[in-house]
Amino acid sequence: MNTILTLIIPSDWPQLRRACPWLLHDAGGRLLRRGCSEPAHWPGVGGAPDEMPECRILLAGRQVAGRRVRLPAPPLGRRPEVVGAALEDVLLDAPEQLAFAVAGKTGDDGTSRVGVVSRQRLAGIVALLRELGLPPHAAWPLGMAMPAPAACLVGDELCVVAPDGEFAALGPGDDLAARLVELAGGEALPLHVVDADPDAGARLAAVPGLRPGPAGEWLAPAAPGFLDGELAPPRRRTAVVRHFSGAARLAAAFAGVALLLSAAQWGWHAWQAARLRDAIAAQFRAAQPQAALVDPLLQMQRLVDSARHAGGQLVAGDFLALADTLAELPAGATIAELRYRDGRLEIVATLPADAAAALAAAAERRGQRLSADGGTGWSLSAGSRR
């Protein structure tokens, strides 16, 4: 988005006409191209999203009105409800049905220029431009972008900016000469032409109060203007974000590959675990074909313990096997009480510092588990063999 497309929207677009004037500037404000065409022929339409120009619109004709009013200092003085309340006495519609654009500069009398447009009309234009892939970043009255004094012919309407900055739209039914004297005080205004019919501008330049002027090259202000709320412009990407967008896409690609590899590795481990469980179950069925398969590891451990008991050997949960671990208690440990039941040796003892950690390590080496029961109580039991 290195270019700026300014659309000058007539009052009857797109209902009665499909073409509208446009100006294409570079990021520095230099005019690159100009024209008047239908949307299909606007610069950038149909291109890649990253190549679309930034779209700004200037509303011409009687679809917009201009007012002057005293407003609080920004940002309070830019809020639509505050502007609407200040203009309520001179508005024909309810403030909530309108959109407002406040000029950045305040006049010498302390008043600010405010553009007014129907919110419904503005929403229709914004929706159409969004469908075309050109979401507006700014929307202003044409009269607030033109120099003062000046006049501009757009379609069948003449936009006039008086020397004091006030603007108005004149149509075919108006007495142009009289209205120009009223607005400009007899000063001949330069007539700018941006439409596709330069001959119409030449004929209009013969009207008293107008004189031929250069073609309009105005760049709409960058501030949102009329656009707020649901009509607010999309967020602009900073130069830093644009600079690193390629690197960000590459990083995202690497992250996606890493995620796929992680998923593949997890699937491989899950497959290996399933194969190991199947092998354990097969060995258990070979050793005990008549037994029900519930927990093969635990069932085999109990069978091995039973066989050891039958052969006169100790198993991990026997009293002597558990008590043998206590032989590694350091000097200074005092055992007050021992209780054995159900393969669990309960100990009441006073242990010096670090003795509990040493006893837990000794128990782990023997396949046992040491747990604290609070205070001076401990319990020793056979650990899990899984």
Salt bridges, closest charged atoms under 4 A:
ASP12 OD1 - ARG17 NE 2.91
ASP26 OD2 - ARG30 NE 3.27
ASP50 OD1 - ARG237 NH2 3.96
GLU54 OE2 - ARG56 NE 2.90
GLU54 OE1 - ARG236 NH1 2.75
GLU81 OE2 - ARG79 NH2 2.61
GLU166 OE2 - ARG68 NE 2.96
ASP174 OD2 - ARG62 NH2 2.22
GLU182 OE1 - ARG179 NH1 3.03
ASP228 OD1 - ARG119 NH1 3.42
GLU230 OE2 - ARG119 NE 3.48
ASP295 OD2 - ARG386 NH2 2.05
ASP318 OD1 - HIS309 NE2 3.09
ASP324 OD2 - ARG366 NE 3.43
GLU328 OE1 - ARG365 NH2 2.73
GLU328 OE2 - ARG366 NH1 2.82
GLU337 OE2 - ARG339 NH1 2.19
GLU346 OE1 - ARG339 NE 3.23
GLU346 OE2 - ARG341 NH2 3.40
ASP373 OD1 - ARG344 NH2 3.92
